[in-house]
Every structure is written in structure tokens, then in C-alpha cells.
């Protein structure tokens, strides 16, 4: 049964557990060590897997939403920074000190880490230097415009942090679900083998339990 995928196994398990409480089946299973309480315990584990699967789906939905929000903020922060970077590279073309201080010599930041570090240095050093700010106004880039672009970067950082948090929660939910499913697989695998022994001469009950009975 372990060769089936998750959904297929859960469907098979439900058929077995739903029918295991039928009196004529329950009586026989009890003779093989599967009391009504033991079946209930396995059913409780089955329901826990269902609950954890729903939680996992919810967490992955949150992760997807957080990823989309981050990507949108990254694109906006990148666009804002690259526009100011182009202007600054032109205005400070002959000022080696400014180019170095503002990291204008760095390669284009096409990843989060590169944009975070490169743009942070640019904004921090630009906004605290009145001379640089004055030069930037030559191309209609006031400190307000630069400050707004800086805020775009800050928003990107916040959404990245949230994305990482949601990704961690989604991974945690998956691990918990998989661990619980592994326990259920072990218990159901044994129960299946017991059913094959207990009802090997009763094809009708085997079919009722979801087994394929050869003619």
C-alpha cells in the first residue's frame, strides 16, 4: 500500500477504518488484537493527519502570498534604486570618492542580498551627505524622492523577513504532517496484513474493506 501516493493511501485507510467498526468485522479483528479502542486510536491518528494536511495547505498558501508580496516589493525597490543609481553614476561620473562611497562601481544587484547591501550603502551615505543631495537635485532628485526610494527598500526588507517566516512555518507544518503520516502508515500497514489473514476466506468482507479480490 505504500506504493500509493498520499491521497490514495488516505482514501484506502478511511475505507478500512470506517468499516472496521462494523460488528461482524470488529469481532474478528478483536480476536487478532485489534479492540474497538485500538481502532479508535488509529482513527484518531488518521484524523490528526487530515488536520495537519489542512494546516500544511494553509501554511503553504500563506507562503505563496508572502512570496508574491516580496517579489512585488523587490521589483519596486529595484526599479527605484536603479533609476537613482543611473542618475548618480552620471552626476558623479568624475568624482571617484563619491562613486566609491555610494558603491556606484558595484555590479547591478539582481538578487535580494546584493540589492539589500548595495542599495543600503547608497541610501545611507547619500542621505547623510548634503553635498551629494545638492548634486542630485540637478536632475530633479530631491531628498524626498530619495527618501521615498529608501522606504521602498525598507518595505522590501520587511516583506522578505515575512516570506522567510512563512516559509519556515510551511516547512515545519510539512515535517509534522510527514512524521504523523509515517506513524499512521506503520500502524495501517500492520492492520492491513492482519485483515488479509483474518478475512482471507471471506472475499465479501475483503471487498468491503477496500481490498481487490481476485476472482
HELIX and SHEET records of a PDB file:
HELIX    1   1 UNK A    6  UNK A   19  1                                  14    
HELIX    2   2 UNK A   23  UNK A   31  1                                   9    
HELIX    3   3 UNK A   36  UNK A   91  1                                  56    
HELIX    4   4 UNK A   96  UNK A  101  1                                   6    
HELIX    5   5 UNK A  112  UNK A  127  1                                  16    
HELIX    6   6 UNK A  130  UNK A  136  1                                   7    
HELIX    7   7 UNK A  137  UNK A  139  5                                   3    
HELIX    8   8 UNK A  143  UNK A  198  1                                  56    
HELIX    9   9 UNK A  203  UNK A  208  1                                   6    
END                                                                             
